[in-house]
């Protein structure tokens, strides 16, 4: 057969070009903007919607001194900078938002006076940049409802706000915006107009909210429009999507359009939320890579929530930082940098731990057994491995609830209840638990009403006793309040009781002289569906404070002997043969570097 060399040459060139295009597609240019997990700070955890220009400047000053040397450089103004009267962590549906004649939100001058005369965030961004930092802002997806009501023109188009707005696409928790039909050219143009304005202000990081859950077709189109708008500016702007949980099924799409995306709803200083992150970070392993990172949310440690100390214990903080590091989540500090204590600063700036977050590869969970969890990662350019050991157990995890002294039928619907009375004669502990009733833990708020123990010594309310441990599937266990911190009301009146959320376990030590426990279990949310249970412990259940967590070194690719270094203490622990283990306190975690030795 005679070969046509011109055609053959063309075919070879086409194959080579095609291969180059495939490579370009697998590595979008914007991935280079955040090739490592972002290190930074966000105003939400400590200031909510209220942060001001002066506070941002003070935080920038502190960040430049305390955290910038360790690589933390993105400083972000979170939600409602355009609402002059915003308060706390809540939203006023009647608030008057500040915007320009094209319906583009602008900083409220009461909080950000330097934005006057159309300057926007440019003066504040310049201040932040002068400190060697990057400047970020939070935005809600969509177009302001007030712009739609006024039917303001869309910049650069012949359309008006009502032409591009999707009034049925609303955020369920914030009243500011309507969705935008980004499949229309003028809808995409609206996003181009606001992103171009942000780029002109000097914005380096944009966190877009109400866009990654439920990740419907409207949101997908908006994500694509925002991605294209950022690329069109030519400015290096990192894109973050919120809130979570972003569905894992959207992993391919989201990792191709954003640098980071939330895998959880707002993360606060509650053990139940931290424990849930083991499963979430593990599920997102296939979509973790340089330039695109599943985001486990901000670090609520130090001084947060309007001058309150974090509720995380030190053990829990080691778990938090170890898991975020081995899982390569962005590290966005949420605490007050002007009040940075020595412990928190040491947690955030540990150089050996930061290397795990910034440089490790092939990060993955090795195994999980009864909330004893092991993760590992590769050390680039080395045969060494990083290993994280976690004791994510809580007191009560080892309880066999099938031995319960009382289990209710499924109780469903707000106000539905079940009276409970159980003998506690000769008991050492009382264990109250609430399980999901079969609706997928959807709205399963519940309460133990009028919980009392009675006996020869009289009557004692559990609401006046301290529990050994208490956990809730969402929020936290609270006395005389719901798990999300609302008053516990029955028929509009304050009730005596303990609010919680399935799955939940509460454990009490029982004093002598009491032989009966009574209460009423009630569902406190319309969609709730739960099962109440009571287990009486007469001293058989052991509630160990520590557990040995170990890893078979062959499971992480190391045969024989290896030396181990504790990254948190910066101490060498010695040589281990075939297996490495440590005794770790409940809710605690450790991070280590394992180096194989020649055998």
C-alpha positions, 0 to 999 in steps of 0.5 A: 500500500502506498503511503501518503506522507502529507496525510500521515504528517497531518494525522500525527500533528493532529494527534499531538495537538489533540493530546495537548488539548486533552492535557489542557482540559484536564488542567484548567488554567485557573487551577494554577491560581490555587495549586495548594489549599488556600490559607486565609481568614474570613470574617463570618465566624467572629463578626457575622454580618456586622464586620466593618472597615476598621475591623478589617484593617485591624484584622489585616494588621494582625494577620500580616504579623502573625499569620502571613509568615506561615503563608496565610494571605487571603483575607475575606469580608463575608456576607452583607457588606452591602447591608448598612444595618445588619446585625449578628448572624441573621437577616432582615428581609426589609433591609435596604441594600446599597447598590448602583444604578445597575443593581450591582451591590456596593459596600454600605457606607456606614460600615465601609466609609472609604467606598464613597463616591463609587470607589467600592472596595478599592481603597480597602483592597489597596490597604490589604494589598499593602500588607502583602495580603490578598483581598476577598469578598463574599457574594450571594448568587443572583441579582438583588430582589430590590433591583428586580422590584425597581426593574433596573437596567443590566449593565452593558445590555438592553435588558432590565433586571426582570428580564434576567431574574428567576423569581422562583429561584430563591435562597431558603435562608437569605432574603437578598437575591433572586436567581439569574437565568445565566443561560441567557446572554444578558443573564451571563452579562449581569455576572460579567458586569459584577465580576468585572467591577470586583476585579476593578476593585482589586478582589482576589478571592470570591466566595459565592454563596447559595450556589453549591446546594442543591446544585440544580440546573439553574445553579450550574448555569450560574457557576459556569457564567461566573467561571467565564466572567472571572476568566474574562477579567484576566485577573487572578481570582480564586473561586470558592462555592458555598454552602454545603453539602455540595452533592458528591454526584456534582464532583466532576462539574464543580471541580472543573469550575471552582477552586474550592467548594463546601462539603458541609453546611456552616461548621461550628465548634460542635463535636458532632459536626467535626465527627461528621467531617470524617465521612465527608472528606473521605467521600470527596477523595476522588475529586481532591487535587491541586487547584481544586479542593473540597472545603470542610469550612472555616476553623472556628477556633480561638476567639469567635462568635462575637468575643467567645472562646471556642467550645472545642477542647484542645484534643478536638482542635488537634483532631480538627487541624490534623483532619483538615491537613491530611484531607487537604481542606483549605485552612480558613481561620475564623477567629479574631486575629487581634486576640490570637492566643499562643495555643491557637497561633501554634496550631495554625502555624506549625510548619511541619503540619502545614506541609501536610496540608500544602504539599502532600499527595494521594491523601486517603482514609486507610480504615475506620473501625468503631470511630477509630480512624486512620488517614495517610498521604504521600510525601512528595519526592520521598518514600516517607508517608504522613499518617493521621491517627484519630480517636473519634469515639465518644462516651457511649459509642460502645453501648449496645442500644439493643439492650435498652430498657425502653424503646418507643415506637416511631414518633413523628410530627411536631407535638407528637409525644410518648410518656416514659417511665423506667426503673433505675433501682441500683443503677449507676448510669442513665443513658437517653438516646434518640434514633432516626425514625426512618425519614433520613434524619430530616428535621429530627428535633426532639426533646425530653420533657420534664425528665426526673428521677424519683425515690426515697431522696425525693425528686431531682430534675435532670435539667438541674444535673450535669451530664457525663457526655451529650451529643446531637446529630445537629446543633447541640444538646441544650437545657430548656432550649432546642438543639438550634438554640431556640426557646423550648416552647410547648403551646407557646409556654416555656417548657422544662426539658432537654432539646436535642436532635437525632442521632443523640446520646446523653449519659448521666451518672446517677446518685443513690436514693432514686429508683424511677426515671420519668419523662415525655419524649416529644418531637419538636419539628414538623418533619421530625420522625424519631425513636426514643430510648432509655438504657439503664447501666448497673455498672457493666458499660465501660466508658474509656477515656482513651483508645489505642489507634494503630496502623499496619505499616504495610497498608501504607506501603512500608515494609519492616521497620520505620522511624516515626516523628510526631509533627505536633510536638516536633519529636521523634518517637523512635523505631517501629516494626510493622505496626505503629500505634498510639494511645489517643484520648477521645475526640483526639488526633495525631499527625505523624511522618513515617520514614522507612528504614533499610532492613 
